[in-house]
Every structure is written in C-alpha cells, then in structure tokens.
C-alpha cells in the first residue's frame, strides 16, 4: 500500500479510543441478538414474540455494553490519574533523580549521554510531567482513556449491529427464518469487517475474515450448546 504525503497527515490512531469499542459493540450486538432470535425462531413462536425478544435484547445489550465500557475505561482512567499523581510527587521531591531517569530512557533509545541529558533538561523545562507521562509511563493524548467516548461508541454500535436481525424478522420469510437469519448475520459480519477495516486503515480481507470466522464460531458454539442440552438454538 502506497502512502503519499505533503504533510498535515491525519493519523488513524486518533480513532483507537472509540473504534475498538464501536467494533466490539457492533459485533456483540449482531451476534448475540441474531443467536437469540434464531433460538426463539426455532421454537416456532409468533413474529410478535420474536420482535419483542429482539427489542428487549437490543435495549438490554446496548445499555449493558455502554455501562460496561464506561466502567472499564473509567478504571483505566483512574489508574492513569494515579500514575500522573505519583509522577507529580516525584518531580516535586526527587527532581534530580527524575531527570536522571529521563536521561537513561533517552540513552536506551540510542542517544549519547550528553545529548540524552540535554534533551531531558530541555523537555523537563518545557513540561516535566508531560515528558515523564509520555516517555516513562507511555501516556499520550492518543492513548488517554476516554470513558464517555467508549461508552457512547459501544452503546450506539450495539444498536446498529442488533437492529439488522430485528429487521430480518420483519422482512424474511417465516418458512426459512432460521437459515435466513444466519445468512443475514454473516452478511452483516462481512459489512462490519469491511467498515472497521476502512475506518482503521487496515487491509480489508484479513479484517473481514477475522470478524466473520469468529462470528460464525460463536453462533456455532451457541447452537452446539443448545443441541447438547436438548434445546433448539
């Protein structure tokens, strides 16, 4: 793949804090809702029951995903804040040792001692906490935990994934509903793989294959468990 740049390039890593949550939410919404509806459809229940089941799964799943992402990413943010507080304390009480630590980091990256020390001094004078956050802890603006972003992306993407099999309940023929829903889910997984690859700047075929294979395995495992316990899923 060739990249052409006359600078001012936008890096796709800027999307990491919400893209992961969005792909996970859409994948979970599509697979979990489709699997549930296939199981209920196999019991030959009415379309009204199927729609009610689908909407309940969509609502509960979206809220669960949003809350789960918010809580987990908030925990990550709390850890990051604790690390930054620790660095602030060290910079106030052990400034010389922190400067030496920064110098050692730059030496390990290939700079001569004198140059590493000069760089450490310059960055410390500019913004000591920022330098240590980035080069000692590995925290940057791109990697910073954003609970709201992750929560909204996960919840909305779950809805986007779950709505596809629900629409299928309305549009697909009742006689072949189980197989039709499975086929529709695979198509949805393929679309999800393509979209996520495009958004992340990744090769389309590996990304799509990964999503489809794991999605099919998840549905197959659900079906197998149902058969083992004598329940149609």
Secondary structure, DSSP 8 states (H G I E B T S, - for coil): -----SS----GGGGHHHHHHHHHHHHHHHHHHHHHHHHHHHTT--HHHHHHHHHHHHHHHHHHHHHHHHHHHHHHHHHHHHHHHHHHHHHHH-HHHHHHHHHHHHHHTT--HHHHHHHHHHHHHHHHHHHHIIIII---TTT---HHHHHHHHHHHHHHHHHHHHHHHHHS-GGGHHHHHHHHHHHHHHHHHHHHHHHHT--HHHHHHHHHHHHHHHHHHHHHHHHHTT---
